[in-house]
Amino acid sequence: MIPEFCTLRAFDSDMLGRPVWYLDDPDKAAEAVRAARDADVGLLFHRGPALLGAALLEAGFRHVETLVTLEMDIPSVDPPHHSDCRLATVDDAGSVEAVARASFRSDRWHTDPAIPDYKAHDFKGTWARNDVAGRADATLVTLTPDGSISGFVALLARGEALIIDLIAVAPAHQGRGLGRSLIAAALAYGAGRYRRMNVGTQAANTASIRLYTAMGFAETSRAETWHWTPDG
Ligand SMILES: CC(C)(COP(=O)(O)OP(=O)(O)OC[C@H]1O[C@@H](n2cnc3c(N)ncnc32)[C@H](O)[C@@H]1OP(=O)(O)O)[C@@H](O)C(=O)NCCC(=O)NCCS
């Protein structure tokens, strides 16, 4: 039974193949660990301020990421630009999934040594596929000269904000300006319709932090993520 201070995460549970709970009340960490053991939970996690760290480590959690949130204003007029990006269609879902599987390495699933890499790849790959299949409000893709997909950015509309849900460039195509092109295209997509753009990434993800900063984003907040798994 799920205690009232935890919430089942359905998508995460599907990806891990065992129940995943989010700990809503960090003061109940030790109690949650006992309940998670009894319920054969595969992963229990919490995200919050750094000051919670000592108590969560004491309860058996480990620190897996520092999440940084950044923001920038979207110019109200779409600046003239040459874009090599186009909107994705449902038919692109498999190609976008392949880029995601090959690219993401800094998220909490990949940095947790208790989660096998193939499950972390499934997590990001399926997430990206779902975005293209309709979860995201729009997904933009970059193309190679032969027309295959080399990168993507998936966008969620939340009131006046456009959120970068996922962005990735296939490893063979990184470092050539495609990340910049994707963000420029996302800003052009949002111009006149949304006031600001938000994104979250890991402090350890140097490439993405530099990319966002170079494009004009500024940090607004930080949070830490801790995981507990039954096998340590
Ligand atoms: C983040 C990512 C999308 C950047 O794409 P990219 O096409 O390689 O980026 P660009 O070539 O457009 O680079 C733009 C700027 O980002 C920074 N940057 C890109 N790669 C970098 C690296 N490996 N190290 C440091 N800075 C880097 C630089 O400031 C660069 O500007 P510059 O070329 O003028 O120096 C790509 O590294 C990626 O797919 N990473 C894996 C997925 C991921 O972690 N996504 C972000 C999660 S929120």
Ligand as a Chemical Component Dictionary entry (heavy atoms), coordinates in Angstrom:
data_LIG
# 
_chem_comp.id                   LIG 
_chem_comp.type                 NON-POLYMER 
_chem_comp.pdbx_formal_charge   0 
_chem_comp.three_letter_code    LIG 
# 
loop_
_chem_comp_atom.comp_id 
_chem_comp_atom.atom_id 
_chem_comp_atom.alt_atom_id 
_chem_comp_atom.type_symbol 
_chem_comp_atom.charge 
_chem_comp_atom.model_Cartn_x 
_chem_comp_atom.model_Cartn_y 
_chem_comp_atom.model_Cartn_z 
_chem_comp_atom.pdbx_ordinal 
LIG C1  C1  C 0 23.233 20.058 -25.079 1  
LIG C2  C2  C 0 23.276 19.705 -26.573 2  
LIG C3  C3  C 0 21.846 19.651 -27.093 3  
LIG C4  C4  C 0 24.047 20.801 -27.315 4  
LIG O1  O1  O 0 23.919 20.549 -28.725 5  
LIG P1  P1  P 0 25.094 20.911 -29.742 6  
LIG O2  O2  O 0 24.538 20.862 -31.122 7  
LIG O3  O3  O 0 26.265 20.055 -29.477 8  
LIG O4  O4  O 0 25.412 22.414 -29.321 9  
LIG P2  P2  P 0 26.019 23.569 -30.264 10 
LIG O5  O5  O 0 27.013 22.972 -31.219 11 
LIG O6  O6  O 0 24.890 24.348 -30.866 12 
LIG O7  O7  O 0 26.793 24.438 -29.205 13 
LIG C5  C5  C 0 26.244 25.636 -28.701 14 
LIG C6  C6  C 0 27.027 26.068 -27.480 15 
LIG O8  O8  O 0 26.849 25.102 -26.444 16 
LIG C7  C7  C 0 28.073 24.948 -25.711 17 
LIG N1  N1  N 0 28.546 23.574 -25.853 18 
LIG C8  C8  C 0 28.095 22.640 -26.715 19 
LIG N2  N2  N 0 28.736 21.472 -26.504 20 
LIG C9  C9  C 0 29.595 21.683 -25.492 21 
LIG C10 C10 C 0 30.528 20.848 -24.789 22 
LIG N3  N3  N 0 30.698 19.555 -25.083 23 
LIG N4  N4  N 0 31.240 21.406 -23.770 24 
LIG C11 C11 C 0 31.053 22.696 -23.445 25 
LIG N5  N5  N 0 30.200 23.533 -24.062 26 
LIG C12 C12 C 0 29.480 23.023 -25.070 27 
LIG C13 C13 C 0 29.038 25.963 -26.285 28 
LIG O9  O9  O 0 28.901 27.163 -25.563 29 
LIG C14 C14 C 0 28.522 26.134 -27.682 30 
LIG O10 O10 O 0 28.817 27.393 -28.225 31 
LIG P3  P3  P 0 30.170 27.599 -29.065 32 
LIG O11 O11 O 0 30.180 26.547 -30.113 33 
LIG O12 O12 O 0 30.029 28.983 -29.599 34 
LIG O13 O13 O 0 31.289 27.444 -28.088 35 
LIG C15 C15 C 0 24.025 18.358 -26.801 36 
LIG O14 O14 O 0 25.268 18.397 -26.123 37 
LIG C16 C16 C 0 23.252 17.134 -26.354 38 
LIG O15 O15 O 0 22.418 16.607 -27.089 39 
LIG N6  N6  N 0 23.536 16.612 -25.149 40 
LIG C17 C17 C 0 22.884 15.378 -24.664 41 
LIG C18 C18 C 0 21.424 15.599 -24.343 42 
LIG C19 C19 C 0 21.287 16.583 -23.215 43 
LIG O16 O16 O 0 21.969 16.469 -22.203 44 
LIG N7  N7  N 0 20.360 17.550 -23.401 45 
LIG C20 C20 C 0 20.127 18.615 -22.444 46 
LIG C21 C21 C 0 19.323 18.162 -21.328 47 
LIG S1  S1  S 0 18.358 19.473 -20.667 48 
# 
loop_
_chem_comp_bond.comp_id 
_chem_comp_bond.atom_id_1 
_chem_comp_bond.atom_id_2 
_chem_comp_bond.value_order 
_chem_comp_bond.pdbx_ordinal 
LIG C1  C2  SING 1  
LIG C2  C3  SING 2  
LIG C2  C4  SING 3  
LIG C2  C15 SING 4  
LIG C4  O1  SING 5  
LIG O1  P1  SING 6  
LIG P1  O2  DOUB 7  
LIG P1  O3  SING 8  
LIG P1  O4  SING 9  
LIG O4  P2  SING 10 
LIG P2  O5  DOUB 11 
LIG P2  O6  SING 12 
LIG P2  O7  SING 13 
LIG O7  C5  SING 14 
LIG C5  C6  SING 15 
LIG C6  O8  SING 16 
LIG C6  C14 SING 17 
LIG O8  C7  SING 18 
LIG C7  N1  SING 19 
LIG C7  C13 SING 20 
LIG N1  C8  SING 21 
LIG N1  C12 SING 22 
LIG C8  N2  DOUB 23 
LIG N2  C9  SING 24 
LIG C9  C10 SING 25 
LIG C9  C12 DOUB 26 
LIG C10 N3  SING 27 
LIG C10 N4  DOUB 28 
LIG N4  C11 SING 29 
LIG C11 N5  DOUB 30 
LIG N5  C12 SING 31 
LIG C13 O9  SING 32 
LIG C13 C14 SING 33 
LIG C14 O10 SING 34 
LIG O10 P3  SING 35 
LIG P3  O11 DOUB 36 
LIG P3  O12 SING 37 
LIG P3  O13 SING 38 
LIG C15 O14 SING 39 
LIG C15 C16 SING 40 
LIG C16 O15 DOUB 41 
LIG C16 N6  SING 42 
LIG N6  C17 SING 43 
LIG C17 C18 SING 44 
LIG C18 C19 SING 45 
LIG C19 O16 DOUB 46 
LIG C19 N7  SING 47 
LIG N7  C20 SING 48 
LIG C20 C21 SING 49 
LIG C21 S1  SING 50 
# 
